[in-house]
Amino acid sequence: MTTFTTQVEVGGAATARLGRLSGWIDERSAEFCTTADWLRAAARHLPGTPVVITVGPADAPAALAALSLGSRRGIRRIELLGGDLNDYGRLFHEDDVAAAALADALVRWLASHRSWSLDLDQLDPDDAAVRVLTERLPGCRVETGPPMPRIEGVGGTFRISRNRRRSVRRATGRLDADGRAWRTVVATDLDDVERWLPVLVEVRRRRDHAAGRRSHLDDPRMRSFHEAVLLDAAARGRLVVDVLVVDDDVAGYAVTMVDGETYRLFDGRVAEEWQRYQGGIVCDMLAVVRAAEAPGVTTFDWLRGRTEAKFGDHETRRVAVRAASGAVVVAVDAWADGLRRRARAAVPASLVRSLVAR
């Protein structure tokens, strides 16, 4: 039987450990939101205290969990580092033996807290660490996550329908008919992305507000995280930004992350003032066509959420691992969730828009 040493690092020590293990993490990461850059940006900018649990040698571990520790209503809240911003989550391990050791280490660490709840979202349903956690944590449950549409064979067998292509021609034809000066822009290098980023942030915020909801980017911490992620990706050559410019204003944009053979649509919006020209759809299609034409690219991933604009031939789902220290924590969380749902339903969208506009 293999015996592993366990090390738990918190706060600045955890962030430093992520930096020292960045190469190890990236070798085992298949998605932009499980890379060392993403995790370190989350540790630096997002709420909560970063926690890194490693099993095995400190500088060459057999397994690693990057977590965030917060507190609400006197209960310790544990989630993956990056929280609900992660479209993919990962518990890193070399093999099933290391996965079991990591799960055991996480169970022991949880036991050191009096009242806690665990929410690990968007994990691989076939992950050995997930299986062991569900066996070792009393009352643990696994919940199926939201649909994640994708196009498999984007550069080969899959064909974009005529209706989809016509939607772009209709939008650009409307621009021409209205006498608008328009162009599409592609930003990939760091300098270009830096120039466009403040404008794109404001387009997203205004669109979210107009839809009657707060924007993630209203929070300075979330905005700092968002900007750090995009600039890190641009510096590493794994970011593509498509922009539709109409009369020198941004009418829509799409941000794509390049993960080897997979393109993933990370962010995109239509500008509130220019909805007539469907800038979001135009830029989404530009991103899909680019993926189809890029050598070696096989998949276009729309990430979480099924909408009419997301098309393809496959759909995947990740899972969430939920657990709590006892029935009282479960009851408190259920009460708080119900209260939030009722509050959201009672507040009219017009009031939300007026509040976020202040």
C-alpha positions in Angstrom: 0.0 0.0 0.0 1.4 3.4 -1.0 1.7 6.0 1.8 1.6 9.7 1.0 2.5 12.7 3.1 -0.1 15.5 3.1 0.6 19.2 3.1 -2.1 21.9 3.5 -1.1 25.5 2.7 -3.4 28.5 3.2 -3.4 32.1 2.0 -0.2 33.5 0.6 1.6 30.1 1.0 -1.1 28.5 -1.1 -0.7 31.1 -3.8 3.1 30.7 -3.8 2.7 26.9 -4.1 0.5 27.3 -7.1 3.3 29.4 -8.7 6.0 26.8 -7.9 3.8 24.0 -9.3 2.6 25.9 -12.3 4.4 23.5 -14.7 3.1 20.4 -13.0 -0.5 21.8 -13.0 -0.4 22.8 -16.7 0.9 19.4 -17.7 -2.3 17.9 -16.3 -4.7 20.6 -17.4 -6.8 20.4 -20.5 -8.9 23.5 -20.1 -8.1 27.2 -19.6 -10.0 27.3 -16.3 -7.9 24.6 -14.7 -4.5 26.1 -15.6 -2.1 27.5 -13.1 -2.7 31.1 -14.5 -6.4 30.8 -13.9 -5.9 29.3 -10.4 -3.4 32.0 -9.4 -5.6 34.8 -10.7 -8.5 33.4 -8.6 -6.2 33.2 -5.6 -5.1 36.8 -6.0 -8.4 38.5 -6.9 -11.5 36.5 -5.9 -13.1 36.5 -2.4 -12.2 33.7 -0.1 -8.9 32.3 1.2 -6.9 30.0 -1.2 -6.1 26.5 0.2 -3.8 24.1 -1.6 -3.8 20.4 -0.4 -1.0 18.2 -1.9 -0.2 14.6 -1.3 3.3 13.3 -2.0 6.5 15.3 -2.3 5.9 19.1 -2.0 7.6 20.0 -5.4 6.5 16.9 -7.3 3.2 15.8 -5.8 1.1 12.8 -6.7 -2.1 14.8 -6.3 -3.3 18.4 -5.6 -6.6 20.2 -4.8 -6.8 23.9 -5.2 -9.7 25.2 -3.0 -11.2 28.4 -1.7 -12.3 28.8 1.9 -14.9 31.3 2.9 -17.4 31.9 5.7 -21.1 32.7 5.7 -23.5 32.6 8.6 -20.8 31.0 10.8 -20.3 28.1 8.4 -17.0 27.4 6.5 -17.7 27.3 2.8 -15.3 25.2 0.7 -15.3 25.2 -3.1 -12.8 24.8 -5.9 -10.6 27.8 -6.4 -12.5 29.9 -9.0 -15.9 28.8 -7.6 -18.8 29.1 -9.9 -16.8 30.8 -12.6 -15.2 27.5 -13.5 -16.8 25.8 -16.4 -14.5 22.9 -15.8 -13.1 21.9 -12.4 -10.3 19.5 -11.7 -8.9 17.5 -8.8 -5.3 16.8 -10.0 -3.8 13.4 -9.5 -1.5 11.0 -11.2 -3.6 7.8 -10.9 -6.4 6.2 -9.0 -4.2 5.5 -6.0 -3.2 9.2 -5.7 -6.8 10.2 -6.3 -7.9 8.1 -3.3 -5.1 9.6 -1.2 -6.2 13.1 -2.2 -9.9 12.3 -1.3 -8.8 11.0 2.1 -6.7 14.1 2.7 -9.6 16.3 1.8 -11.9 14.3 4.2 -9.4 14.7 7.0 -9.1 18.4 6.4 -12.8 18.9 6.4 -13.0 17.1 9.7 -10.8 19.7 11.2 -13.6 22.3 10.8 -16.6 22.4 13.1 -19.3 23.5 10.7 -18.7 23.3 6.9 -20.3 22.9 3.6 -18.6 21.5 0.5 -19.5 22.5 -3.1 -17.1 21.3 -5.7 -18.6 22.1 -9.1 -18.0 21.0 -12.7 -15.9 17.9 -12.0 -15.4 15.0 -14.3 -18.1 12.4 -13.5 -15.6 9.6 -14.1 -12.9 11.0 -11.8 -11.7 8.5 -9.3 -11.3 11.2 -6.6 -15.1 12.0 -7.0 -16.0 8.4 -6.5 -13.9 8.1 -3.4 -15.2 11.3 -1.9 -18.8 10.1 -2.3 -17.8 6.9 -0.5 -15.9 8.6 2.4 -18.1 11.6 3.1 -21.4 10.8 5.0 -24.4 12.3 3.2 -22.3 13.3 0.2 -24.3 13.6 -3.0 -23.4 14.0 -6.7 -25.5 16.3 -8.8 -25.5 16.6 -12.6 -24.4 20.0 -13.9 -25.9 22.1 -16.6 -25.6 21.1 -20.3 -22.5 22.0 -22.2 -23.2 22.1 -26.0 -20.3 21.6 -28.4 -19.5 21.0 -32.0 -17.4 17.8 -32.6 -15.8 17.7 -35.9 -15.9 21.4 -36.4 -13.2 21.4 -39.0 -14.3 18.1 -40.6 -17.6 16.3 -40.6 -19.7 19.0 -39.1 -21.3 21.6 -41.4 -22.7 24.9 -40.4 -26.3 25.1 -41.6 -27.5 27.5 -44.2 -29.8 29.2 -41.7 -26.9 30.0 -39.4 -24.9 31.4 -42.3 -27.9 33.4 -43.5 -28.3 35.0 -40.0 -24.9 36.6 -40.4 -25.6 37.8 -43.9 -28.9 39.3 -42.7 -27.2 41.2 -39.9 -24.5 42.6 -42.2 -27.0 43.3 -44.9 -29.0 45.4 -42.4 -25.9 47.3 -41.6 -25.3 48.1 -45.3 -29.0 49.0 -45.9 -28.9 51.4 -42.9 -25.8 53.1 -44.3 -23.6 52.1 -41.3 -19.9 52.1 -41.5 -18.8 48.7 -40.0 -15.9 46.4 -39.8 -14.8 43.3 -37.9 -11.6 43.2 -35.9 -9.6 40.3 -34.6 -7.4 40.9 -31.5 -4.9 38.2 -30.5 -1.7 39.9 -29.2 -1.4 41.4 -25.8 -1.2 45.0 -26.8 -4.4 44.8 -28.9 -6.3 42.9 -26.2 -5.2 45.5 -23.6 -6.6 48.3 -25.8 -10.0 46.6 -26.4 -10.5 45.2 -22.9 -11.9 48.3 -21.1 -14.5 48.8 -23.9 -15.6 45.2 -23.9 -16.0 45.3 -20.1 -18.3 48.2 -20.4 -20.3 46.6 -23.2 -20.9 43.5 -21.0 -21.8 45.6 -17.9 -24.3 47.7 -19.8 -25.9 44.7 -21.4 -26.2 42.8 -18.1 -27.8 45.9 -16.5 -30.3 46.4 -19.4 -31.3 42.7 -18.9 -32.2 43.5 -15.3 -29.3 41.9 -13.5 -26.1 42.8 -11.9 -23.0 42.1 -13.8 -20.1 40.0 -12.4 -17.9 42.8 -13.6 -19.6 45.4 -11.3 -17.5 43.8 -8.5 -13.9 45.2 -8.7 -12.5 41.9 -7.6 -14.3 40.0 -10.3 -13.3 42.6 -12.8 -9.6 42.3 -11.8 -9.9 38.5 -12.1 -11.5 38.7 -15.5 -8.9 41.1 -16.8 -6.0 39.1 -15.4 -7.3 35.9 -17.0 -7.7 37.5 -20.5 -4.3 39.2 -20.4 -2.5 36.1 -19.2 -4.2 34.1 -22.0 -3.2 36.8 -24.6 0.4 36.8 -23.4 0.5 33.0 -23.9 -1.1 33.2 -27.3 -4.3 31.3 -26.4 -6.9 34.1 -26.8 -8.9 35.4 -29.7 -11.2 38.4 -29.5 -13.7 39.1 -32.3 -15.2 42.5 -32.4 -18.0 44.0 -34.6 -17.4 47.8 -34.8 -20.3 49.9 -36.1 -19.8 53.7 -36.6 -16.7 53.4 -34.3 -18.7 51.8 -31.5 -18.5 48.1 -30.4 -21.7 46.5 -31.4 -20.8 43.0 -30.2 -17.8 40.8 -29.3 -16.8 37.2 -28.7 -13.8 36.0 -26.6 -12.5 32.5 -27.4 -10.0 30.5 -25.5 -7.7 28.2 -27.5 -7.1 24.9 -25.7 -5.1 22.8 -28.2 -7.6 21.1 -30.4 -10.5 22.8 -28.7 -11.8 26.4 -29.1 -14.0 27.5 -26.1 -16.3 30.5 -26.2 -15.4 32.2 -22.9 -17.4 35.4 -23.1 -19.5 37.4 -25.5 -22.2 40.1 -25.7 -24.2 42.2 -28.0 -24.1 45.9 -27.2 -27.4 47.1 -25.8 -27.5 50.2 -28.2 -26.8 48.1 -31.3 -29.0 45.0 -30.8 -30.6 45.5 -34.2 -27.4 44.3 -35.8 -27.0 41.1 -33.7 -23.3 41.8 -33.1 -23.1 38.8 -30.6 -24.3 36.3 -33.2 -22.0 37.8 -35.9 -19.0 37.5 -33.6 -19.9 34.0 -32.4 -20.1 32.8 -36.0 -16.7 34.4 -36.8 -15.3 32.4 -33.9 -16.9 29.1 -35.1 -15.7 29.6 -38.7 -12.2 30.4 -37.4 -12.2 27.1 -35.4 -13.4 25.2 -38.5 -10.5 26.7 -40.6 -7.8 26.3 -37.9 -5.4 23.3 -38.6 -5.8 20.5 -36.1 -8.9 22.0 -34.3 -11.6 19.4 -33.8 -14.0 20.9 -31.2 -15.8 24.1 -30.6 -17.1 24.2 -27.0 -19.9 26.7 -26.0 -19.3 26.0 -22.3 -22.2 25.9 -19.8 -25.8 26.6 -20.7 -28.1 25.6 -23.5 -29.5 28.5 -25.6 -30.9 28.9 -29.1 -27.6 30.5 -30.2 -25.5 27.5 -29.2 -25.6 24.8 -31.8 -23.7 21.6 -32.4 -23.9 17.9 -32.5 -22.8 16.9 -28.9 -23.5 17.8 -25.4 -21.7 17.0 -22.2 -22.4 17.4 -18.5 -20.1 17.7 -15.5 -21.0 16.9 -11.9 -21.0 18.7 -8.6 -20.0 17.1 -5.3 -22.1 18.4 -2.3 -21.6 17.6 1.4 -22.0 19.2 4.8 -20.9 18.7 8.3 -24.4 17.9 9.5 -28.2 18.3 9.1 -28.2 21.8 10.7 -25.9 23.1 8.0 -28.1 21.5 5.3 -31.2 23.1 6.7 -29.6 26.5 7.1 -28.4 26.4 3.5 -31.8 25.3 2.2 -33.5 28.1 4.1 -31.1 30.7 2.7 -31.4 29.4 -0.9 -35.2 29.6 -0.7 -35.0 33.1 0.7 -32.7 34.3 -2.1 -35.0 32.8 -4.8 -38.1 34.5 -3.3 -36.2 37.8 -3.0 -35.1 37.7 -6.7 -38.6 36.9 -7.8 -40.0 39.8 -5.9 -37.6 42.5 -7.2 -38.7 43.9 -10.6 -36.1 44.1 -13.3 -36.6 47.9 -13.6 -35.5 48.3 -9.9 -32.4 46.2 -10.5 -31.5 48.3 -13.5 -31.8 51.5 -11.5 -29.8 50.2 -8.6 -26.9 48.9 -10.8 -26.8 52.2 -12.8 -25.9 54.2 -9.6 
